[in-house]
Amino acid sequence: MLDRRLQVFHAVAKHRSFTKAADALCTTQPAVTFQIHQLEDHFNTRLFDRASGGIALTPAGIIAVEYVQQILALYAELDARVKDLSEQAVGPLTIGASTTVAEFLLPRVLGEFKVHHPGVVPHLIVANSVTVQARVAERTLDLGFIESDSHIPTLITDVCCEDELQVVCAPSHRLARCRELALDTLTQHGYISRESGSGTREVIDHYLKKAGLPPDSLQVIMEATSPEALKGLVATGVGFAIVSRAAADKEVRLGDLVRIPLAPPLIRHLSVVYPKERMHPKVVTEFISFAKERLAASGTTEDRAAAAEH
C-alpha cells in the first residue's frame, strides 16, 4: 500500500497550501498537517517553509518532490500490472465529471458498464472541469470527464464526443421567437452565467473572444454553479443562458424552456482525461474505451435529433 504521507506531501507541494491540499484529498487540514509533520520527523528535516504569505518548498522539499512524483507513477504502474493479471475488470473506479457530463450523459454509460462488469464499483464525483482535471493529476481520481481542453501536461486528453451549446430562455422571453441568435442580439438581454472554473463558461468565453467580443460584453445578472440551478433561474423569465443541448432536453419537451441555436453554432468537445503512464489498471482502460464508444454514439444520436428538429 502506498504511503499516504507521500500522497499528502505531493498535494501540498502542488497547491502550496495545506487547506487546498485537504480539499483536494477530501480530508481535513489538521490531518494534512499531521501527515506532513510525520514525514518531516521521518526525514529529520523541514520540507516546507511556513511564512505569513504562504508556504514554499525547502531545498530538501524540492528533492523530495522529484522522487515522490516518480514513486507515485511507479506505484500506479505496479498496481495496473498486477491487477491486469485478473481476467475481468474488478474493484473500485473513481470517476470525476463536470456537472453537465455527470448529470446528463454519464448515468446511462455507468449503468450499462455496470451490467457488463458487475465486479466494478464506480464512484462518481461531480465538480467543475478545473477541479476534475486537478484531482486526476493529483491521482485522487482515476479519470475525469471535462467540458474543455486540459492544460495540465501530466494528463492525456482524449476527445469523446461533440456537444452543441445553445441559448435557452423562458417561452415568455423576447428571444423565444427567434429561430437563431447572433451575439450582438444577446448583448441586449440579461444573461445568467455559469461560475468561473466551469468548462461551459470557458468555452463560451472563448467563443466570444473568437467573435471579437470580451467576455463581459454579455449583461451578467446572475451566476449559478450547476445546470439545474441555471435552468430554474432561466425558467422564471429573468434572463437567458447558454447550455448544452443535452442539459435542456427535458425542459424543452415539457415546454418550460425554449432552445435557440447560436449563429455561428457553438460546438465543443467533451473529453476524458487520465494520467500519462505506460500502464493503467484494467478497470480504467476498459471504462475509458467503453465510455468513449457510448458517448460518441450518443452524440451522433443527438445530431440526428437536432437535424430533425430544425
C-alpha positions as a Markdown table, in Angstrom:
| # | Residue | x | y | z |
|---|---|---|---|---|
| 1 | Met | 0.0 | 0.0 | 0.0 |
| 2 | Leu | 1.4 | 3.4 | -1.0 |
| 3 | Asp | 2.5 | 5.6 | 1.9 |
| 4 | Arg | -0.3 | 8.1 | 2.5 |
| 5 | Arg | 2.2 | 10.7 | 3.6 |
| 6 | Leu | 3.7 | 10.8 | 0.2 |
| 7 | Gln | 0.3 | 11.5 | -1.4 |
| 8 | Val | -0.4 | 14.2 | 1.1 |
| 9 | Phe | 3.1 | 15.8 | 0.6 |
| 10 | His | 2.6 | 15.8 | -3.2 |
| 11 | Ala | -0.8 | 17.5 | -2.8 |
| 12 | Val | 0.6 | 20.2 | -0.5 |
| 13 | Ala | 3.6 | 20.8 | -2.8 |
| 14 | Lys | 1.3 | 21.2 | -5.8 |
| 15 | His | -1.1 | 23.6 | -4.1 |
| 16 | Arg | 1.3 | 25.4 | -1.8 |
| 17 | Ser | -1.5 | 25.3 | 0.7 |
| 18 | Phe | -2.5 | 22.8 | 3.5 |
| 19 | Thr | -6.1 | 23.9 | 3.2 |
| 20 | Lys | -6.3 | 23.4 | -0.6 |
| 21 | Ala | -4.5 | 20.1 | -0.3 |
| 22 | Ala | -7.0 | 18.9 | 2.3 |
| 23 | Asp | -9.9 | 19.9 | -0.1 |
| 24 | Ala | -8.3 | 18.0 | -3.0 |
| 25 | Leu | -7.8 | 14.9 | -0.9 |
| 26 | Cys | -11.2 | 15.1 | 0.8 |
| 27 | Thr | -9.8 | 15.3 | 4.2 |
| 28 | Thr | -9.2 | 17.9 | 6.9 |
| 29 | Gln | -6.5 | 20.5 | 7.2 |
| 30 | Pro | -5.3 | 19.1 | 10.6 |
| 31 | Ala | -5.0 | 15.6 | 9.1 |
| 32 | Val | -2.8 | 17.0 | 6.3 |
| 33 | Thr | -0.7 | 18.9 | 8.8 |
| 34 | Phe | -0.2 | 15.8 | 10.9 |
| 35 | Gln | 0.9 | 13.7 | 7.9 |
| 36 | Ile | 3.4 | 16.4 | 6.9 |
| 37 | His | 4.8 | 16.6 | 10.4 |
| 38 | Gln | 5.2 | 12.8 | 10.4 |
| 39 | Leu | 7.1 | 12.9 | 7.1 |
| 40 | Glu | 9.3 | 15.7 | 8.3 |
| 41 | Asp | 10.1 | 13.7 | 11.5 |
| 42 | His | 11.0 | 10.7 | 9.4 |
| 43 | Phe | 13.5 | 12.7 | 7.3 |
| 44 | Asn | 14.5 | 14.8 | 10.3 |
| 45 | Thr | 14.3 | 18.0 | 8.2 |
| 46 | Arg | 11.7 | 20.5 | 7.2 |
| 47 | Leu | 10.1 | 20.1 | 3.8 |
| 48 | Phe | 8.2 | 23.4 | 3.8 |
| 49 | Asp | 9.0 | 26.9 | 4.9 |
| 50 | Arg | 5.9 | 28.3 | 6.5 |
| 51 | Ala | 5.7 | 32.1 | 6.1 |
| 52 | Ser | 2.9 | 34.6 | 6.7 |
| 53 | Gly | 2.3 | 34.8 | 2.9 |
| 54 | Gly | 2.0 | 31.1 | 2.4 |
| 55 | Ile | 4.4 | 28.1 | 2.2 |
| 56 | Ala | 7.4 | 27.2 | 0.0 |
| 57 | Leu | 9.4 | 24.1 | -0.5 |
| 58 | Thr | 12.8 | 23.9 | 1.3 |
| 59 | Pro | 15.8 | 22.5 | -0.6 |
| 60 | Ala | 15.0 | 19.1 | 0.9 |
| 61 | Gly | 11.4 | 19.5 | -0.2 |
| 62 | Ile | 12.4 | 20.2 | -3.8 |
| 63 | Ile | 14.4 | 17.0 | -3.8 |
| 64 | Ala | 11.6 | 15.1 | -2.2 |
| 65 | Val | 9.1 | 16.3 | -4.8 |
| 66 | Glu | 11.1 | 14.8 | -7.7 |
| 67 | Tyr | 11.3 | 11.4 | -6.1 |
| 68 | Val | 7.7 | 11.4 | -4.9 |
| 69 | Gln | 6.4 | 12.1 | -8.4 |
| 70 | Gln | 8.4 | 9.1 | -9.7 |
| 71 | Ile | 7.2 | 6.9 | -6.8 |
| 72 | Leu | 3.6 | 7.8 | -7.5 |
| 73 | Ala | 4.0 | 7.0 | -11.2 |
| 74 | Leu | 5.7 | 3.6 | -10.4 |
| 75 | Tyr | 3.1 | 2.7 | -7.9 |
| 76 | Ala | 0.3 | 3.3 | -10.4 |
| 77 | Glu | 2.1 | 1.2 | -13.0 |
| 78 | Leu | 2.7 | -1.6 | -10.4 |
| 79 | Asp | -1.0 | -1.5 | -9.5 |
| 80 | Ala | -2.0 | -1.7 | -13.1 |
| 81 | Arg | 0.3 | -4.6 | -14.0 |
| 82 | Val | -0.7 | -6.7 | -11.1 |
| 83 | Lys | -4.5 | -6.1 | -11.5 |
| 84 | Asp | -4.2 | -6.9 | -15.2 |
| 85 | Leu | -3.5 | -10.5 | -14.2 |
| 86 | Ser | -7.1 | -10.8 | -13.4 |
| 87 | Glu | -9.3 | -12.0 | -16.3 |
| 88 | Gln | -12.1 | -9.5 | -15.6 |
| 89 | Ala | -12.1 | -5.8 | -14.6 |
| 90 | Val | -13.0 | -5.6 | -10.9 |
| 91 | Gly | -12.6 | -3.3 | -8.0 |
| 92 | Pro | -13.3 | 0.4 | -7.3 |
| 93 | Leu | -13.3 | 3.0 | -10.1 |
| 94 | Thr | -13.2 | 6.7 | -9.0 |
| 95 | Ile | -14.5 | 9.0 | -11.7 |
| 96 | Gly | -14.7 | 12.7 | -11.7 |
| 97 | Ala | -17.0 | 14.6 | -14.1 |
| 98 | Ser | -18.1 | 18.1 | -14.8 |
| 99 | Thr | -21.7 | 18.8 | -13.8 |
| 100 | Thr | -23.2 | 18.7 | -17.4 |
| 101 | Val | -21.5 | 15.4 | -18.2 |
| 102 | Ala | -22.3 | 13.8 | -14.8 |
| 103 | Glu | -25.9 | 14.8 | -14.8 |
| 104 | Phe | -27.0 | 14.3 | -18.4 |
| 105 | Leu | -24.5 | 11.9 | -20.2 |
| 106 | Leu | -22.7 | 9.6 | -17.8 |
| 107 | Pro | -25.5 | 8.0 | -15.8 |
| 108 | Arg | -26.6 | 5.8 | -18.7 |
| 109 | Val | -23.0 | 4.9 | -19.6 |
| 110 | Leu | -22.2 | 3.9 | -16.0 |
| 111 | Gly | -25.4 | 1.8 | -15.8 |
| 112 | Glu | -24.5 | -0.1 | -19.0 |
| 113 | Phe | -20.9 | -0.6 | -17.9 |
| 114 | Lys | -22.0 | -2.0 | -14.5 |
| 115 | Val | -24.2 | -4.5 | -16.3 |
| 116 | His | -21.2 | -5.8 | -18.3 |
| 117 | His | -18.8 | -5.5 | -15.3 |
| 118 | Pro | -20.6 | -6.4 | -12.1 |
| 119 | Gly | -17.4 | -6.6 | -10.2 |
| 120 | Val | -16.6 | -2.9 | -10.7 |
| 121 | Val | -17.7 | -0.4 | -8.1 |
| 122 | Pro | -17.9 | 3.0 | -9.7 |
| 123 | His | -17.8 | 6.1 | -7.5 |
| 124 | Leu | -18.8 | 9.4 | -9.3 |
| 125 | Ile | -17.6 | 12.7 | -8.0 |
| 126 | Val | -19.2 | 15.9 | -9.5 |
| 127 | Ala | -17.2 | 19.1 | -9.8 |
| 128 | Asn | -16.4 | 21.7 | -12.4 |
| 129 | Ser | -13.8 | 20.9 | -15.1 |
| 130 | Val | -10.9 | 22.7 | -13.5 |
| 131 | Thr | -11.3 | 20.8 | -10.2 |
| 132 | Val | -11.8 | 17.4 | -12.0 |
| 133 | Gln | -8.6 | 17.6 | -14.0 |
| 134 | Ala | -6.6 | 18.9 | -11.0 |
| 135 | Arg | -7.8 | 15.9 | -8.9 |
| 136 | Val | -6.9 | 13.5 | -11.7 |
| 137 | Ala | -3.4 | 15.0 | -11.8 |
| 138 | Glu | -3.1 | 14.5 | -8.1 |
| 139 | Arg | -4.3 | 10.9 | -8.5 |
| 140 | Thr | -7.2 | 11.2 | -6.1 |
| 141 | Leu | -9.4 | 10.4 | -9.2 |
| 142 | Asp | -8.7 | 7.5 | -11.7 |
| 143 | Leu | -10.0 | 9.5 | -14.6 |
| 144 | Gly | -12.2 | 12.5 | -15.3 |
| 145 | Phe | -14.6 | 13.9 | -17.9 |
| 146 | Ile | -14.4 | 17.6 | -18.7 |
| 147 | Glu | -16.1 | 20.1 | -20.9 |
| 148 | Ser | -13.0 | 21.9 | -22.1 |
| 149 | Asp | -9.4 | 21.1 | -23.1 |
| 150 | Ser | -7.0 | 20.2 | -20.3 |
| 151 | His | -4.0 | 22.4 | -19.8 |
| 152 | Ile | -2.1 | 20.0 | -17.4 |
| 153 | Pro | 0.9 | 18.4 | -19.1 |
| 154 | Thr | 0.8 | 15.3 | -17.0 |
| 155 | Leu | -2.6 | 14.3 | -18.3 |
| 156 | Ile | -3.7 | 12.6 | -21.5 |
| 157 | Thr | -6.8 | 14.2 | -23.1 |
| 158 | Asp | -9.0 | 12.1 | -25.4 |
| 159 | Val | -12.0 | 13.6 | -27.1 |
| 160 | Cys | -15.2 | 11.6 | -26.6 |
| 161 | Cys | -17.8 | 13.4 | -28.5 |
| 162 | Glu | -19.1 | 16.8 | -29.7 |
| 163 | Asp | -21.7 | 18.8 | -27.8 |
| 164 | Glu | -23.6 | 21.9 | -29.1 |
| 165 | Leu | -24.3 | 24.8 | -26.7 |
| 166 | Gln | -27.5 | 26.7 | -27.4 |
| 167 | Val | -29.4 | 29.6 | -25.9 |
| 168 | Val | -32.3 | 28.7 | -23.5 |
| 169 | Cys | -34.9 | 31.1 | -22.3 |
| 170 | Ala | -38.5 | 31.0 | -20.9 |
| 171 | Pro | -41.3 | 30.8 | -23.6 |
| 172 | Ser | -42.4 | 34.3 | -22.5 |
| 173 | His | -38.9 | 35.8 | -23.1 |
| 174 | Arg | -38.5 | 38.1 | -26.2 |
| 175 | Leu | -35.7 | 35.8 | -27.5 |
| 176 | Ala | -38.1 | 32.8 | -27.6 |
| 177 | Arg | -39.5 | 33.9 | -31.0 |
| 178 | Cys | -36.1 | 33.8 | -32.7 |
| 179 | Arg | -35.0 | 30.8 | -34.9 |
| 180 | Glu | -31.3 | 31.5 | -34.4 |
| 181 | Leu | -29.3 | 34.1 | -32.4 |
| 182 | Ala | -26.2 | 36.2 | -33.2 |
| 183 | Leu | -24.1 | 37.5 | -30.4 |
| 184 | Asp | -24.9 | 41.2 | -31.0 |
| 185 | Thr | -28.6 | 40.3 | -30.2 |
| 186 | Leu | -27.6 | 38.6 | -26.9 |
| 187 | Thr | -25.7 | 41.6 | -25.6 |
| 188 | Gln | -29.1 | 43.4 | -25.3 |
| 189 | His | -30.6 | 41.0 | -22.8 |
| 190 | Gly | -29.8 | 39.8 | -19.2 |
| 191 | Tyr | -27.5 | 36.8 | -19.1 |
| 192 | Ile | -27.3 | 34.1 | -16.4 |
| 193 | Ser | -23.8 | 32.6 | -16.4 |
| 194 | Arg | -22.0 | 29.6 | -15.0 |
| 195 | Glu | -19.3 | 30.1 | -12.4 |
| 196 | Ser | -15.6 | 30.7 | -13.0 |
| 197 | Gly | -13.9 | 27.3 | -13.5 |
| 198 | Ser | -16.8 | 25.8 | -15.3 |
| 199 | Gly | -15.9 | 24.2 | -18.6 |
| 200 | Thr | -19.1 | 25.6 | -20.1 |
| 201 | Arg | -18.1 | 29.1 | -19.1 |
| 202 | Glu | -14.6 | 28.7 | -20.5 |
| 203 | Val | -16.0 | 27.5 | -23.9 |
| 204 | Ile | -18.4 | 30.4 | -24.1 |
| 205 | Asp | -15.7 | 33.0 | -23.2 |
| 206 | His | -13.5 | 31.5 | -26.0 |
| 207 | Tyr | -16.5 | 31.7 | -28.4 |
| 208 | Leu | -17.0 | 35.4 | -27.5 |
| 209 | Lys | -13.3 | 36.1 | -27.9 |
| 210 | Lys | -13.2 | 34.5 | -31.3 |
| 211 | Ala | -16.0 | 36.7 | -32.3 |
| 212 | Gly | -14.1 | 39.8 | -31.2 |
| 213 | Leu | -16.1 | 40.4 | -28.0 |
| 214 | Pro | -14.8 | 40.5 | -24.5 |
| 215 | Pro | -16.5 | 38.0 | -22.0 |
| 216 | Asp | -18.1 | 40.9 | -20.1 |
| 217 | Ser | -19.9 | 42.0 | -23.3 |
| 218 | Leu | -22.9 | 39.9 | -22.1 |
| 219 | Gln | -25.0 | 41.5 | -19.3 |
| 220 | Val | -24.4 | 39.0 | -16.5 |
| 221 | Ile | -27.2 | 39.4 | -13.9 |
| 222 | Met | -26.6 | 36.2 | -12.0 |
| 223 | Glu | -24.2 | 33.2 | -11.8 |
| 224 | Ala | -25.1 | 29.6 | -11.0 |
| 225 | Thr | -22.9 | 26.7 | -10.1 |
| 226 | Ser | -25.0 | 23.9 | -11.7 |
| 227 | Pro | -27.1 | 23.4 | -14.9 |
| 228 | Glu | -30.2 | 22.6 | -12.8 |
| 229 | Ala | -30.0 | 25.9 | -10.9 |
| 230 | Leu | -29.3 | 27.7 | -14.1 |
| 231 | Lys | -32.3 | 26.3 | -15.8 |
| 232 | Gly | -34.5 | 27.1 | -12.8 |
| 233 | Leu | -33.5 | 30.7 | -12.9 |
| 234 | Val | -34.0 | 30.9 | -16.7 |
| 235 | Ala | -37.5 | 29.4 | -16.4 |
| 236 | Thr | -38.6 | 32.5 | -14.3 |
| 237 | Gly | -38.0 | 34.7 | -17.4 |
| 238 | Val | -35.4 | 36.9 | -15.7 |
| 239 | Gly | -32.8 | 36.2 | -18.4 |
| 240 | Phe | -31.3 | 33.7 | -20.8 |
| 241 | Ala | -28.4 | 31.2 | -20.5 |
| 242 | Ile | -26.2 | 29.2 | -22.8 |
| 243 | Val | -26.2 | 25.4 | -22.0 |
| 244 | Ser | -25.6 | 22.0 | -23.6 |
| 245 | Arg | -28.4 | 20.7 | -25.8 |
| 246 | Ala | -28.5 | 17.6 | -23.6 |
| 247 | Ala | -28.9 | 19.6 | -20.4 |
| 248 | Ala | -32.2 | 21.2 | -21.6 |
| 249 | Asp | -33.9 | 18.2 | -23.3 |
| 250 | Lys | -36.4 | 17.5 | -20.6 |
| 251 | Glu | -37.4 | 21.2 | -20.0 |
| 252 | Val | -37.8 | 21.8 | -23.8 |
| 253 | Arg | -40.1 | 18.7 | -24.1 |
| 254 | Leu | -42.2 | 19.9 | -21.1 |
| 255 | Gly | -42.5 | 23.4 | -22.6 |
| 256 | Asp | -40.7 | 25.1 | -19.6 |
| 257 | Leu | -37.8 | 26.3 | -21.8 |
| 258 | Val | -37.2 | 27.3 | -25.4 |
| 259 | Arg | -33.9 | 26.3 | -27.1 |
| 260 | Ile | -32.4 | 28.5 | -29.8 |
| 261 | Pro | -29.2 | 27.7 | -31.8 |
| 262 | Leu | -26.4 | 30.3 | -32.0 |
| 263 | Ala | -25.1 | 31.7 | -35.3 |
| 264 | Pro | -22.5 | 30.5 | -35.9 |
| 265 | Pro | -23.1 | 27.3 | -34.0 |
| 266 | Leu | -21.2 | 26.8 | -30.8 |
| 267 | Ile | -19.7 | 23.3 | -30.8 |
| 268 | Arg | -17.3 | 22.0 | -28.1 |
| 269 | His | -15.6 | 18.7 | -27.4 |
| 270 | Leu | -16.2 | 16.7 | -24.3 |
| 271 | Ser | -13.1 | 14.9 | -23.2 |
| 272 | Val | -11.8 | 12.2 | -20.9 |
| 273 | Val | -8.5 | 12.9 | -19.0 |
| 274 | Tyr | -6.2 | 10.4 | -17.2 |
| 275 | Pro | -2.6 | 10.4 | -16.1 |
| 276 | Lys | 0.2 | 9.8 | -18.6 |
| 277 | Glu | 1.5 | 6.4 | -17.6 |
| 278 | Arg | 2.8 | 3.3 | -19.5 |
| 279 | Met | 0.2 | 1.1 | -17.8 |
| 280 | His | -3.2 | 1.7 | -16.3 |
| 281 | Pro | -5.5 | -0.6 | -14.3 |
| 282 | Lys | -7.6 | -2.8 | -16.4 |
| 283 | Val | -10.8 | -1.3 | -15.0 |
| 284 | Val | -9.7 | 2.1 | -16.0 |
| 285 | Thr | -8.7 | 1.2 | -19.6 |
| 286 | Glu | -11.9 | -0.8 | -20.2 |
| 287 | Phe | -14.1 | 2.0 | -18.8 |
| 288 | Ile | -12.4 | 4.7 | -20.9 |
| 289 | Ser | -12.9 | 2.6 | -24.1 |
| 290 | Phe | -16.5 | 1.8 | -23.2 |
| 291 | Ala | -17.4 | 5.4 | -22.3 |
| 292 | Lys | -15.8 | 6.9 | -25.5 |
| 293 | Glu | -17.8 | 4.4 | -27.6 |
| 294 | Arg | -21.1 | 5.1 | -25.9 |
| 295 | Leu | -20.6 | 8.9 | -25.7 |
| 296 | Ala | -19.7 | 9.1 | -29.4 |
| 297 | Ala | -22.8 | 7.1 | -30.3 |
| 298 | Ser | -24.9 | 9.4 | -28.1 |
| 299 | Gly | -23.5 | 12.5 | -29.8 |
| 300 | Thr | -24.4 | 11.0 | -33.2 |
| 301 | Thr | -28.0 | 10.4 | -32.0 |
| 302 | Glu | -28.3 | 14.0 | -30.7 |
| 303 | Asp | -27.1 | 15.4 | -34.0 |
| 304 | Arg | -29.7 | 13.4 | -35.9 |
| 305 | Ala | -32.4 | 14.6 | -33.5 |
| 306 | Ala | -31.2 | 18.2 | -33.9 |
| 307 | Ala | -31.4 | 17.9 | -37.7 |
| 308 | Ala | -34.9 | 16.5 | -37.5 |
| 309 | Glu | -36.0 | 19.3 | -35.1 |
| 310 | His | -34.9 | 22.0 | -37.5 |
